[in-house]
């Protein structure tokens, strides 16, 4: 499987310690340069951005990420399904 969007290794290693809400899936919040916040970002295998609620494709450049973290609603999201995945398996 080839994913469209890979995170840099230093960011991926931080995500390994975050809580998964499904097998291999982690929901996070991303901060970008300029202060923009992107919520409900779905990661696979702590390495790949595979979906963001409300977006058909990545709405920023990977290089613009300044922080990746989890809020309480990322750790236990109410809406767990209905993702529009960008990659085909």
C-alpha positions as CSV (number, residue, x, y, z in Angstrom):
1,X,0.0,0.0,0.0
2,X,1.3,3.4,-0.9
3,X,-0.1,6.3,1.1
4,X,-0.5,9.8,-0.3
5,X,0.6,11.7,2.8
6,X,3.4,10.6,5.1
7,X,4.5,12.4,8.3
8,X,8.2,13.1,9.0
9,X,9.8,10.4,11.2
10,X,10.2,12.8,14.2
11,X,6.5,13.4,14.3
12,X,5.6,9.8,13.7
13,X,7.6,8.7,16.8
14,X,5.5,11.1,19.0
15,X,2.3,9.6,17.8
16,X,3.2,6.1,18.8
17,X,2.4,7.1,22.4
18,X,-1.0,8.5,21.6
19,X,-4.3,6.6,22.1
20,X,-5.8,4.7,19.2
21,X,-9.5,4.6,18.9
22,X,-9.5,1.7,16.4
23,X,-7.0,-0.9,15.4
24,X,-4.1,1.2,13.9
25,X,-6.2,4.4,13.7
26,X,-5.4,7.5,15.7
27,X,-7.4,10.7,15.6
28,X,-5.4,13.9,16.3
29,X,-5.5,17.7,16.1
30,X,-2.9,19.5,14.0
31,X,-1.5,23.0,14.5
32,X,-0.1,24.8,11.4
33,X,2.2,27.7,10.8
34,X,0.1,30.9,11.1
35,X,-2.0,29.5,14.0
36,X,-4.5,27.5,12.0
37,X,-5.9,24.4,13.8
38,X,-7.2,21.3,11.9
39,X,-9.4,19.0,14.0
40,X,-10.5,15.4,13.4
41,X,-7.4,14.3,11.5
42,X,-7.2,10.5,11.0
43,X,-3.8,8.8,11.0
44,X,-2.9,5.3,10.2
45,X,0.0,3.3,11.7
46,X,1.2,6.6,13.4
47,X,2.7,7.6,10.1
48,X,0.1,8.5,7.5
49,X,-2.6,11.1,7.2
50,X,-5.5,9.2,5.6
51,X,-8.5,11.5,6.1
52,X,-9.7,14.7,7.7
53,X,-13.4,15.3,8.3
54,X,-14.8,17.8,5.9
55,X,-11.9,17.6,3.4
56,X,-11.6,15.7,0.1
57,X,-7.8,16.1,0.2
58,X,-5.0,17.5,2.4
59,X,-5.8,21.2,3.0
60,X,-2.2,22.2,3.9
61,X,1.4,21.3,3.2
62,X,3.0,18.7,5.5
63,X,5.9,21.2,6.0
64,X,3.4,23.6,7.6
65,X,2.7,21.3,10.6
66,X,4.0,22.8,13.9
67,X,2.4,20.4,16.3
68,X,0.3,17.2,16.5
69,X,-1.6,16.4,19.7
70,X,-4.7,14.8,21.0
71,X,-7.6,16.4,22.8
72,X,-10.1,14.4,24.8
73,X,-12.5,14.1,21.9
74,X,-9.6,12.8,19.7
75,X,-8.9,10.0,22.2
76,X,-12.6,8.8,22.3
77,X,-14.4,10.4,19.3
78,X,-18.2,10.3,19.2
79,X,-18.2,9.8,15.5
80,X,-16.0,6.9,14.6
81,X,-17.1,6.1,11.1
82,X,-18.0,7.8,7.9
83,X,-14.5,8.8,6.9
84,X,-13.8,9.8,3.3
85,X,-10.4,8.0,2.9
86,X,-7.9,9.5,0.4
87,X,-6.1,6.2,-0.2
88,X,-7.4,3.1,-1.9
89,X,-6.7,-0.3,-0.3
